[in-house]
Amino acid sequence: MLIGSAGIFLLFWLSPPEIFLTRPPSDGEELPKADSYMLNISMLNYNKAGAKSSSMLATEARHYNRGNRLEAENPKMVSYGKQTEEQPWHMSADKGTVYKGGERAVFVGSVYAWQQATPATKKEMHTDKLTLYPDTHIAETNSRVTLITEQEKTTGTGMWADLNAEIFKLLANVKGVHRAP
C-alpha cells in the first residue's frame, strides 16, 4: 500500500502542470460572453435635438461591448416621428438586435409593426425579419412582407419604406387586394 501511494505521488509530482490545466474539447463553439445582462429593460433614446426618437421594452437583453450591440428577447420598440404630432410606429418581434447605440435595429421572428393612423384606423406590417434605422425612420427587409390598411392588403418579397413620408416600395412578387369604401 505504501509503494502504491508513493507511485501515485510520483506520478503527480513528475507530471507537467499543463496536463491538469487543459480543458476537455467541447462539441460546439463557445458562445461569446455578454458584457452585461439585463432583465425587464425599458430604454428611451433621444435625438440630437433632444426629442424622443425611440423607446424599447424587452424581457431580457445582453450587451456586447465588442461590436457595440444589444441583443433583446421579445423586444417592443416605439419609433417616434420627426414631428411630435406624427403617430409613432410600434414594432414587436421574437428577437431584436440594436447596433451602435440605436443606429440600426434588426428584428427577427414574427415581426409585427403598426401605426395608429386615426383613432379608428391602423396601418400594419407583418414579416419575419425587418431592419429599422430609427434616426431616418427607414425600414427594409428582403423577406416576404404583408402590408394591411383598412382598405388594402398587399404582399410582396422585399421592401424599402420611408415611414415618415409613408412611402412603401415592395420589390418583387407583389399582390394586392383593394376594398372600395
Secondary structure by P-SEA (a helix, b strand, c coil): caaaaaaaaaaaaacccccccccccccccccccccccccbbbbbbbcccccccbbbbbcccccccccbbbbbcbbbbbbbcccccbbbbbbbccbbbbcccccbbbbccbbbbbbcccccbbbbbbccbbbbcccccccccccbbbbbccccccccccccccccccbbbbccccccccccc
